Amino acid sequence: MATDKSGEIAINMAETKASAKGTAPLLNSSKAVAAVEPPNRGAKKGLAVGDFVLRLCALGAALGATVAMGTADQLLPFFTQFLQFEAQYDDFDTFRFFVMALGIVSCYLLLSLPLSIICIIRPLATTPRLSLVIFDSIIPSTLPSIKV
């Protein structure tokens, strides 16, 4: 570095080759492609299969509970064996709510199975998984608002 009396500083820079001027490195070179990891499809597919199996199990449980509650008839003794009454699901509002809520859950689970299948087939798709998350959040919050 050279200085003179005016206070200016000179910085010496190495000259580049004329052939390297004006060229940018390629983004699709083999080194750049090798550095990018492929998306982990196996883990997402495994989660989607687990989601599908859980939905099938929940559908079976909800449907079984709905059928068992809706078709139940019992003769119950009141005080003695001679004084009895017949109990059905529509005798009490809570039982009626239970049957209606489980019927709605069964329908929702049945309708959500195709989206779950799409998540298995295309594990990197975000729209079906996001819609399942949104609908899974909405359904439990709206079930208590059912009026019997």
C-alpha positions as CSV (number, residue, x, y, z in Angstrom):
1,M,0.0,0.0,0.0
2,A,1.3,3.3,-0.9
3,T,0.4,6.6,0.6
4,D,1.3,10.1,-0.4
5,K,0.9,13.5,1.3
6,S,-2.7,14.0,0.3
7,G,-3.9,11.3,2.7
8,E,-5.2,8.9,0.0
9,I,-4.6,5.2,0.4
10,A,-4.1,3.0,-2.6
11,I,-5.2,-0.7,-2.4
12,N,-3.7,-3.1,-4.8
13,M,-6.1,-5.8,-6.1
14,A,-5.2,-8.9,-8.0
15,E,-6.5,-8.9,-11.6
16,T,-8.9,-11.7,-12.6
17,K,-8.7,-13.7,-15.8
18,A,-10.7,-12.3,-18.7
19,S,-12.4,-15.7,-19.3
20,A,-13.8,-15.8,-15.7
21,K,-15.3,-12.3,-15.9
22,G,-19.0,-12.2,-16.4
23,T,-19.7,-15.9,-15.6
24,A,-21.7,-17.1,-12.7
25,P,-21.5,-20.6,-11.2
26,L,-24.2,-23.0,-12.3
27,L,-26.9,-23.7,-9.8
28,N,-27.7,-27.1,-11.3
29,S,-24.2,-28.5,-11.2
30,S,-23.6,-32.0,-10.0
31,K,-22.2,-30.8,-6.7
32,A,-25.3,-28.7,-5.9
33,V,-27.7,-31.5,-6.7
34,A,-25.7,-34.0,-4.6
35,A,-25.8,-31.6,-1.6
36,V,-29.6,-31.4,-1.6
37,E,-31.1,-34.3,0.4
38,P,-34.1,-36.1,-1.1
39,P,-37.4,-35.6,0.8
40,N,-38.1,-38.3,3.4
41,R,-41.1,-40.0,1.8
42,G,-40.8,-43.1,4.0
43,A,-41.5,-41.4,7.3
44,K,-44.4,-39.4,5.9
45,K,-45.9,-42.4,4.3
46,G,-45.6,-44.3,7.5
47,L,-47.4,-41.5,9.4
48,A,-50.1,-41.5,6.8
49,V,-50.6,-45.3,7.1
50,G,-50.8,-44.9,10.9
51,D,-53.3,-42.1,10.5
52,F,-55.4,-44.3,8.2
53,V,-55.3,-47.3,10.6
54,L,-56.3,-45.0,13.5
55,R,-59.2,-43.6,11.5
56,L,-60.4,-47.1,10.7
57,C,-60.2,-48.2,14.3
58,A,-62.0,-45.0,15.5
59,L,-64.7,-45.6,12.8
60,G,-65.2,-49.2,14.0
61,A,-65.5,-48.1,17.6
62,A,-67.8,-45.2,16.9
63,L,-70.1,-47.2,14.7
64,G,-70.2,-50.1,17.2
65,A,-71.1,-47.8,20.0
66,T,-73.8,-46.1,17.9
67,V,-75.4,-49.4,16.9
68,A,-75.1,-50.8,20.5
69,M,-76.7,-47.7,22.0
70,G,-79.3,-47.3,19.3
71,T,-80.6,-50.8,19.4
72,A,-80.5,-51.4,23.2
73,D,-83.7,-52.3,25.0
74,Q,-83.7,-53.4,28.6
75,L,-86.3,-54.3,31.2
76,L,-85.0,-52.9,34.5
77,P,-86.5,-53.7,37.9
78,F,-87.5,-50.5,39.8
79,F,-88.0,-51.6,43.4
80,T,-89.0,-55.2,43.1
81,Q,-89.0,-57.7,40.4
82,F,-92.7,-57.1,39.8
83,L,-92.3,-53.4,39.1
84,Q,-90.2,-53.0,36.0
85,F,-89.7,-50.4,33.2
86,E,-88.3,-50.5,29.7
87,A,-85.2,-48.4,29.0
88,Q,-84.3,-47.2,25.5
89,Y,-81.8,-44.8,24.2
90,D,-84.4,-42.1,23.5
91,D,-85.7,-42.0,27.1
92,F,-83.0,-39.6,28.2
93,D,-81.5,-36.6,26.5
94,T,-77.9,-37.6,27.3
95,F,-78.4,-41.0,25.6
96,R,-80.0,-39.3,22.6
97,F,-77.0,-36.8,22.4
98,F,-74.6,-39.7,22.6
99,V,-76.2,-41.6,19.7
100,M,-76.4,-38.4,17.5
101,A,-72.8,-37.3,18.3
102,L,-71.4,-40.8,17.6
103,G,-73.4,-40.9,14.4
104,I,-71.9,-37.6,13.2
105,V,-68.4,-38.8,14.2
106,S,-68.9,-42.0,12.2
107,C,-70.0,-40.1,9.1
108,Y,-67.1,-37.7,9.4
109,L,-64.6,-40.6,9.8
110,L,-66.1,-42.4,6.8
111,L,-65.8,-39.2,4.7
112,S,-62.2,-38.5,5.8
113,L,-60.9,-41.9,4.8
114,P,-60.4,-40.8,1.1
115,L,-58.2,-37.9,2.2
116,S,-56.2,-40.2,4.3
117,I,-55.7,-42.5,1.4
118,I,-54.5,-39.6,-0.7
119,C,-52.0,-38.8,2.0
120,I,-50.7,-42.4,1.7
121,I,-50.5,-42.3,-2.1
122,R,-48.9,-38.8,-2.2
123,P,-47.0,-38.3,1.0
124,L,-45.5,-34.9,0.1
125,A,-48.9,-33.3,-0.7
126,T,-49.7,-30.7,1.9
127,T,-53.3,-29.8,1.0
128,P,-55.0,-33.1,2.1
129,R,-53.0,-33.3,5.3
130,L,-53.8,-29.7,6.1
131,S,-57.5,-30.2,5.4
132,L,-57.5,-33.2,7.7
133,V,-55.9,-31.2,10.5
134,I,-58.4,-28.4,10.0
135,F,-61.4,-30.7,9.9
136,D,-60.1,-32.7,12.9
137,S,-60.0,-29.5,14.8
138,I,-63.4,-28.3,13.8
139,I,-65.5,-31.5,14.4
140,P,-64.7,-31.9,18.1
141,S,-65.5,-28.2,18.8
142,T,-68.9,-28.3,17.0
143,L,-70.2,-31.5,18.5
144,P,-71.1,-30.0,21.9
145,S,-73.3,-27.5,20.1
146,I,-75.8,-30.2,19.0
147,K,-79.3,-29.6,20.4
148,V,-81.3,-32.7,21.2
